Amino acid sequence: MNIKDIVRTSILECIHFNMSETDFSDEVSLGETIGLDSMSYIQVVVTIEDKIGISLSDEVLNIYEVKTFSDLCRAVEKSISEGEKIGQT
């Protein structure tokens, strides 16, 4: 499973209305389109952390910087990459 799939399935597990995997474009808004507020966003982040098995960086937790589906995917990828670098030292 790739990062986009993990993020997409995590969002789908946490939202309370019907949305399919095909409704996700890279620029879909997490707040306006998907309807995530700060609490549901944190729930999505925790679900992603559980799926990948690492704690995500503060960048991922910043809902004001992460506005779209692709923003969240990039932030998760960056967090994983930075975590791997830390683990290698």
Backbone bond lengths (Angstrom), bond angles and torsions (degrees), N, CA, C in turn:
res aa  C-N    CA-C-N  psi(-1)  N-CA   C-N-CA  omega(-1)  CA-C   N-CA-C  phi
1 M - - - 1.456 - - 1.532 108.75 -
2 N 1.324 117.23 131.42 1.460 120.12 179.54 1.532 110.80 -89.19
3 I 1.322 116.02 173.92 1.469 121.53 -175.62 1.532 111.10 -60.04
4 K 1.328 117.83 -44.58 1.470 119.73 179.75 1.527 111.05 -58.93
5 D 1.329 116.92 -41.24 1.465 120.05 178.86 1.525 111.26 -64.72
6 I 1.336 116.77 -41.53 1.465 120.97 179.93 1.526 110.12 -64.31
7 V 1.333 116.98 -46.06 1.465 120.73 179.93 1.526 109.99 -64.36
8 R 1.317 117.38 -45.73 1.471 121.88 -179.55 1.529 111.31 -59.87
9 T 1.316 117.38 -49.31 1.470 119.57 -178.72 1.527 111.06 -67.24
10 S 1.319 117.61 -33.18 1.470 120.41 177.24 1.523 110.62 -65.01
11 I 1.325 116.79 -43.19 1.463 120.13 177.37 1.523 110.37 -63.15
12 L 1.326 116.59 -46.22 1.468 120.17 -178.66 1.531 111.58 -61.25
13 E 1.332 117.78 -32.70 1.459 120.95 177.93 1.523 111.99 -70.33
14 C 1.327 117.62 -24.98 1.469 121.78 -172.10 1.521 115.19 -101.74
15 I 1.325 118.35 -17.99 1.468 119.01 -177.66 1.527 109.68 -86.55
16 H 1.322 114.13 159.46 1.464 119.52 -173.83 1.525 113.36 -112.84
17 F 1.307 116.79 28.34 1.461 120.21 173.63 1.524 108.35 -144.92
18 N 1.307 115.21 164.64 1.459 119.91 -176.27 1.513 111.55 -74.94
19 M 1.305 114.44 125.30 1.458 122.54 175.46 1.512 105.23 -148.91
20 S 1.296 117.57 136.22 1.461 119.61 -178.82 1.518 110.33 -102.38
21 E 1.318 115.31 167.22 1.466 120.68 178.97 1.521 111.52 -60.47
22 T 1.325 117.67 -28.77 1.462 120.51 -179.04 1.529 112.32 -75.07
23 D 1.337 117.42 -12.65 1.465 121.35 178.24 1.527 112.63 -78.48
24 F 1.317 117.70 -5.53 1.461 121.63 -176.11 1.520 111.19 -95.13
25 S 1.321 115.75 108.30 1.463 120.25 167.85 1.518 106.01 -102.02
26 D 1.318 117.48 166.45 1.460 120.28 -179.01 1.524 112.11 -59.40
27 E 1.309 117.32 -34.71 1.460 120.13 -174.21 1.521 114.20 -99.56
28 V 1.334 117.72 14.06 1.460 119.69 177.44 1.529 108.29 -64.35
29 S 1.328 116.10 133.95 1.461 122.06 -177.40 1.522 110.89 -76.71
30 L 1.330 115.69 130.22 1.467 119.96 178.73 1.524 111.14 -67.09
31 G 1.326 116.59 -36.23 1.457 120.22 -177.88 1.514 113.34 -86.53
32 E 1.325 116.35 -57.45 1.461 120.64 -173.59 1.520 113.37 -71.05
33 T 1.322 117.82 -44.88 1.466 120.58 -175.76 1.525 111.95 -86.85
34 I 1.323 116.13 -49.71 1.461 120.02 -176.31 1.527 111.05 -82.23
35 G 1.322 116.92 -29.11 1.455 120.28 176.62 1.512 115.43 88.45
36 L 1.339 116.75 22.01 1.461 118.59 179.01 1.527 110.04 -76.02
37 D 1.324 116.09 129.34 1.457 120.44 169.49 1.527 106.82 -101.28
38 S 1.310 117.71 -176.04 1.470 119.34 -174.80 1.522 112.56 -61.57
39 M 1.313 118.08 -37.99 1.468 120.39 -179.26 1.535 111.53 -70.31
40 S 1.326 117.16 -44.64 1.466 118.79 179.86 1.524 110.72 -69.91
41 Y 1.331 117.57 -29.45 1.467 120.87 175.98 1.532 110.18 -63.86
42 I 1.327 116.73 -44.86 1.468 120.65 177.62 1.526 110.00 -61.69
43 Q 1.317 117.03 -39.02 1.471 120.83 177.13 1.531 110.14 -60.92
44 V 1.325 117.68 -41.43 1.468 121.67 177.47 1.530 109.79 -63.40
45 V 1.330 117.51 -45.30 1.469 121.12 -179.56 1.521 110.54 -60.81
46 V 1.323 117.79 -44.03 1.471 121.23 179.18 1.528 110.03 -63.35
47 T 1.315 117.48 -39.72 1.467 121.37 178.27 1.529 110.24 -63.61
48 I 1.336 117.04 -42.26 1.473 120.87 177.08 1.523 109.64 -62.26
49 E 1.330 117.17 -45.49 1.470 120.84 179.31 1.518 111.09 -58.11
50 D 1.316 117.02 -42.77 1.470 120.66 178.53 1.522 111.46 -62.73
51 K 1.326 116.85 -38.88 1.472 120.71 -178.08 1.525 112.40 -70.53
52 I 1.350 117.52 -36.72 1.462 119.09 -176.32 1.527 112.94 -99.17
53 G 1.326 116.92 -13.93 1.453 119.91 173.17 1.519 116.07 80.29
54 I 1.346 117.88 20.76 1.467 119.82 174.69 1.520 109.06 -137.85
55 S 1.332 116.11 160.10 1.461 120.90 172.62 1.516 108.69 -81.72
56 L 1.306 116.14 135.16 1.455 120.72 -178.42 1.519 110.62 -87.12
57 S 1.314 115.86 156.37 1.466 122.38 -176.39 1.525 111.65 -70.70
58 D 1.313 114.99 166.31 1.462 121.31 177.54 1.522 111.65 -61.23
59 E 1.325 117.43 -28.74 1.465 120.93 178.25 1.527 110.69 -59.03
60 V 1.318 116.72 -40.73 1.457 120.86 179.67 1.527 110.01 -66.45
61 L 1.317 116.30 -35.07 1.457 120.39 -177.18 1.520 113.60 -74.96
62 N 1.321 118.58 -12.35 1.457 122.09 -176.97 1.525 110.94 -83.10
63 I 1.315 115.52 92.45 1.465 121.22 -177.29 1.527 111.99 -63.66
64 Y 1.334 117.56 -21.15 1.462 120.71 -179.99 1.526 111.84 -77.71
65 E 1.316 117.74 -21.86 1.469 122.15 177.81 1.528 111.28 -95.88
66 V 1.313 117.23 -31.02 1.461 123.04 -176.78 1.526 107.53 -97.98
67 K 1.327 115.93 99.08 1.462 120.32 -172.52 1.527 114.15 -107.67
68 T 1.332 117.11 -25.59 1.467 120.11 -176.23 1.523 110.41 -122.46
69 F 1.318 114.47 168.48 1.462 120.99 177.16 1.528 110.56 -57.14
70 S 1.335 117.31 -44.27 1.467 119.69 -179.02 1.525 111.33 -68.51
71 D 1.353 118.01 -34.12 1.470 120.56 175.27 1.529 110.46 -59.09
72 L 1.323 115.69 -45.13 1.462 120.21 -179.19 1.522 110.91 -65.56
73 C 1.317 117.52 -42.78 1.471 120.78 178.42 1.529 111.21 -60.99
74 R 1.335 116.62 -44.68 1.469 120.56 178.96 1.526 111.20 -63.67
75 A 1.326 117.24 -41.66 1.466 120.78 -179.79 1.528 111.12 -65.42
76 V 1.321 117.06 -38.49 1.468 120.79 177.08 1.523 109.72 -66.14
77 E 1.333 117.47 -45.86 1.469 120.89 178.73 1.525 111.05 -59.58
78 K 1.335 117.10 -43.15 1.459 121.24 179.47 1.527 110.33 -64.60
79 S 1.317 116.82 -41.56 1.453 121.17 179.59 1.528 111.03 -63.32
80 I 1.311 116.55 -41.71 1.472 120.73 177.71 1.520 109.60 -64.03
81 S 1.329 117.06 -45.16 1.460 121.52 -179.83 1.520 111.12 -61.08
82 E 1.319 117.30 -45.05 1.466 120.84 179.11 1.520 111.15 -66.25
83 G 1.325 116.94 -36.63 1.456 120.66 177.35 1.505 112.15 -64.53
84 E 1.338 116.82 -38.00 1.459 120.91 177.97 1.521 110.36 -67.26
85 K 1.341 117.81 -39.27 1.457 121.10 178.57 1.528 110.83 -64.01
86 I 1.327 117.00 -42.16 1.453 121.16 178.77 1.529 109.74 -62.82
87 G 1.320 116.49 -41.66 1.449 120.91 -179.04 1.524 113.25 -67.83
88 Q 1.340 117.35 -22.60 1.458 120.97 -177.21 1.515 112.62 -85.11
89 T 1.327 118.72 -15.09 1.468 119.69 -176.60 1.500 111.87 -83.46
